[in-house]
Amino acid sequence: MNKQRQITLPITRYDRAYDIVVVGGGTAGVMAAIAAAESGKDVLIAERGYSLGGSATVAQVTPFMSVRIGDARNSYVSTRMQTFLEERGYTAPAWSGQPKTMFSPVTMSVTLEEMAVAAGVELLYGAAFVNTVIEEGHIRSVLLQTLDGLCEVETAFVIDGTGDAQVAFVSGCPYEAGDPEDHDYNQNMSLRFAVGGIDLYAVNTFLAELFGEEDPKNPHVYMAMEWKAGDNELTMLFHDAVEKGILERSDGVYFQAFSSAAYGNDVMYFNCPEAPNCRHTTDMFEVTQGVVDCRAAAVRLHRFLQTYIRGFENSTIISFAQLPGVRESRRIVGEYYLTVDDYNECRKFKDGIAQSAYPIDVHGKSQLVHPRGFEPGEYFEIPYGALVPKGIDNLLVAGRCISASFWAQSAIRIQLVCHALGEAAGIAASMALDLSCAANKVDGAAVRAEMIARGGTFLPSV
Ligand SMILES: Cc1cc2nc3c(=O)[nH]c(=O)nc-3n(C[C@H](O)[C@H](O)[C@H](O)COP(=O)(O)OP(=O)(O)OC[C@H]3O[C@@H](n4cnc5c(N)ncnc54)[C@H](O)[C@@H]3O)c2cc1C
């Protein structure tokens, strides 16, 4: 445990005060900010990087995984964003026959900026949240590190969209991290990378030959493999590469790659490698080593592809994600704590603000664990209470760090769910300000009703 001590630092106080500061302009944070601005609130996004979208853009996480609830789309802001992307030709199927869920991180970041600015959200990039100034359980201001030094921004409400529950953590709200039954180890993180200059037609025909398929998936290529999934034609190539010293065995813990017309016709994005030795994703020494290990592994994987897979001969690595792909770090323990029972029993709530049938999906265990899938028409809900931290009356948490058990969190981290969580937080924060009430006094059923009034669609909660 690192030691803590008090120090005194000079602070610049910004002239402007806000109704709502959203800390972190990522997957959930942008939705929160837009929804709050569209409630007529004065909203600032304080983002430590220089782009919106978070994991979706700077961690290069694409595609949207489906929430598997038919045509229902809980978040109206997300639906608007997907319409923009489609209208501009910025989306494509992940592979043949799939819906257009693939997007490019580049065009996504532009689209989100355009939407946020149009909604009247003020953006502050290069602003790393450091701490909160709290009086009697109420946040008065947030402290941000910018090029001006340490800056204080007054706000009536804060939404924590950091993915790591960073605001809730430094504000003393209860939280958990990792698997309590396994040394509090977090799920494996990944460092995504992209390869360009690929002859996708050659890759397609090669993979079709390798797997004995008559119908190559051209023009969309999808490759996936894990050692634990058993040997297939692709894993046999991996085994050979390990024997020849081109790959290390850990490089095959998880291997997944997509091509997509949304990126360009010669590019593939890799949902790997994973960093199995990074067990605590809030320990920055471990995370740093994980990133270093992943970059080296990506170079090995690329060499493997060039050596074994026709079509990669003239390719090159064109980018490493600038944000490590953290699936899970801290999770608040809030007013409602989502559990595997809620998931297993497909529980519904009066204040259900997100619906999903995406399965439990834990990375980093001896195998990917999917305890229970869903029959068509089955789904579970996430109640508003899972966004409400304990101990602070003007703070909400949105995104992958809401109040859920280790296993339940693995089913709710996907982007479309995070969009709904963010939007609900933005609407609820605005309601709390309008009603001059604490976050835990906001009626979650009214939040859901407002999401629907603005164009969100929900399956019935029966
Ligand atoms: C490797 C990987 C693969 C995945 N695959 C898929 C997939 O295929 N499909 C899918 O739908 N989902 C997928 N997911 C899940 C999904 O992408 C994430 O869970 C989700 O995007 C997280 O959203 P978020 O808003 O909680 O956090 P993020 O989108 O990560 O946003 C957090 C934001 O907060 C900012 N921030 C953090 N700390 C501070 C601070 N102190 N000050 C200021 N700003 C700060 C960050 O810079 C970032 O912009 C995957 C996740 C990972 C890691």
Ligand as a Chemical Component Dictionary entry (heavy atoms), coordinates in Angstrom:
data_LIG
# 
_chem_comp.id                   LIG 
_chem_comp.type                 NON-POLYMER 
_chem_comp.pdbx_formal_charge   0 
_chem_comp.three_letter_code    LIG 
# 
loop_
_chem_comp_atom.comp_id 
_chem_comp_atom.atom_id 
_chem_comp_atom.alt_atom_id 
_chem_comp_atom.type_symbol 
_chem_comp_atom.charge 
_chem_comp_atom.model_Cartn_x 
_chem_comp_atom.model_Cartn_y 
_chem_comp_atom.model_Cartn_z 
_chem_comp_atom.pdbx_ordinal 
LIG C1  C1  C 0 -9.756  -4.805 -25.332 1  
LIG C2  C2  C 0 -11.209 -4.488 -25.254 2  
LIG C3  C3  C 0 -12.061 -4.975 -26.216 3  
LIG C4  C4  C 0 -13.411 -4.664 -26.178 4  
LIG N1  N1  N 0 -14.215 -5.086 -27.189 5  
LIG C5  C5  C 0 -15.454 -4.563 -27.284 6  
LIG C6  C6  C 0 -16.208 -4.750 -28.470 7  
LIG O1  O1  O 0 -15.767 -5.391 -29.423 8  
LIG N2  N2  N 0 -17.443 -4.177 -28.543 9  
LIG C7  C7  C 0 -17.969 -3.445 -27.494 10 
LIG O2  O2  O 0 -19.089 -2.953 -27.619 11 
LIG N3  N3  N 0 -17.269 -3.272 -26.350 12 
LIG C8  C8  C 0 -16.016 -3.775 -26.236 13 
LIG N4  N4  N 0 -15.271 -3.538 -25.117 14 
LIG C9  C9  C 0 -15.867 -2.827 -23.971 15 
LIG C10 C10 C 0 -16.002 -1.317 -24.151 16 
LIG O3  O3  O 0 -15.204 -0.825 -25.198 17 
LIG C11 C11 C 0 -15.624 -0.550 -22.870 18 
LIG O4  O4  O 0 -16.018 -1.228 -21.713 19 
LIG C12 C12 C 0 -16.298 0.817  -22.872 20 
LIG O5  O5  O 0 -15.949 1.497  -24.067 21 
LIG C13 C13 C 0 -15.884 1.612  -21.654 22 
LIG O6  O6  O 0 -16.520 2.863  -21.696 23 
LIG P1  P1  P 0 -16.305 3.910  -20.523 24 
LIG O7  O7  O 0 -17.066 5.124  -20.890 25 
LIG O8  O8  O 0 -16.567 3.272  -19.221 26 
LIG O9  O9  O 0 -14.736 4.233  -20.540 27 
LIG P2  P2  P 0 -13.854 4.830  -21.712 28 
LIG O10 O10 O 0 -14.519 4.774  -23.029 29 
LIG O11 O11 O 0 -12.529 4.170  -21.608 30 
LIG O12 O12 O 0 -13.731 6.369  -21.334 31 
LIG C14 C14 C 0 -13.006 6.839  -20.222 32 
LIG C15 C15 C 0 -12.536 8.248  -20.575 33 
LIG O13 O13 O 0 -12.124 8.907  -19.387 34 
LIG C16 C16 C 0 -10.905 9.561  -19.610 35 
LIG N5  N5  N 0 -10.254 9.677  -18.313 36 
LIG C17 C17 C 0 -9.863  8.674  -17.497 37 
LIG N6  N6  N 0 -9.294  9.174  -16.393 38 
LIG C18 C18 C 0 -9.350  10.517 -16.514 39 
LIG C19 C19 C 0 -8.924  11.584 -15.687 40 
LIG N7  N7  N 0 -8.322  11.354 -14.508 41 
LIG N8  N8  N 0 -9.117  12.846 -16.106 42 
LIG C20 C20 C 0 -9.737  13.099 -17.303 43 
LIG N9  N9  N 0 -10.144 12.114 -18.139 44 
LIG C21 C21 C 0 -9.959  10.842 -17.728 45 
LIG C22 C22 C 0 -10.187 8.645  -20.592 46 
LIG O14 O14 O 0 -9.141  9.332  -21.259 47 
LIG C23 C23 C 0 -11.336 8.236  -21.517 48 
LIG O15 O15 O 0 -11.534 9.162  -22.553 49 
LIG C24 C24 C 0 -13.922 -3.874 -25.108 50 
LIG C25 C25 C 0 -13.071 -3.392 -24.127 51 
LIG C26 C26 C 0 -11.727 -3.684 -24.202 52 
LIG C27 C27 C 0 -10.814 -3.098 -23.179 53 
# 
loop_
_chem_comp_bond.comp_id 
_chem_comp_bond.atom_id_1 
_chem_comp_bond.atom_id_2 
_chem_comp_bond.value_order 
_chem_comp_bond.pdbx_ordinal 
LIG C1  C2  SING 1  
LIG C2  C3  SING 2  
LIG C2  C26 DOUB 3  
LIG C3  C4  DOUB 4  
LIG C4  N1  SING 5  
LIG C4  C24 SING 6  
LIG N1  C5  DOUB 7  
LIG C5  C6  SING 8  
LIG C5  C8  SING 9  
LIG C6  O1  DOUB 10 
LIG C6  N2  SING 11 
LIG N2  C7  SING 12 
LIG C7  O2  DOUB 13 
LIG C7  N3  SING 14 
LIG N3  C8  DOUB 15 
LIG C8  N4  SING 16 
LIG N4  C9  SING 17 
LIG N4  C24 SING 18 
LIG C9  C10 SING 19 
LIG C10 O3  SING 20 
LIG C10 C11 SING 21 
LIG C11 O4  SING 22 
LIG C11 C12 SING 23 
LIG C12 O5  SING 24 
LIG C12 C13 SING 25 
LIG C13 O6  SING 26 
LIG O6  P1  SING 27 
LIG P1  O7  DOUB 28 
LIG P1  O8  SING 29 
LIG P1  O9  SING 30 
LIG O9  P2  SING 31 
LIG P2  O10 DOUB 32 
LIG P2  O11 SING 33 
LIG P2  O12 SING 34 
LIG O12 C14 SING 35 
LIG C14 C15 SING 36 
LIG C15 O13 SING 37 
LIG C15 C23 SING 38 
LIG O13 C16 SING 39 
LIG C16 N5  SING 40 
LIG C16 C22 SING 41 
LIG N5  C17 SING 42 
LIG N5  C21 SING 43 
LIG C17 N6  DOUB 44 
LIG N6  C18 SING 45 
LIG C18 C19 SING 46 
LIG C18 C21 DOUB 47 
LIG C19 N7  SING 48 
LIG C19 N8  DOUB 49 
LIG N8  C20 SING 50 
LIG C20 N9  DOUB 51 
LIG N9  C21 SING 52 
LIG C22 O14 SING 53 
LIG C22 C23 SING 54 
LIG C23 O15 SING 55 
LIG C24 C25 DOUB 56 
LIG C25 C26 SING 57 
LIG C26 C27 SING 58 
# 
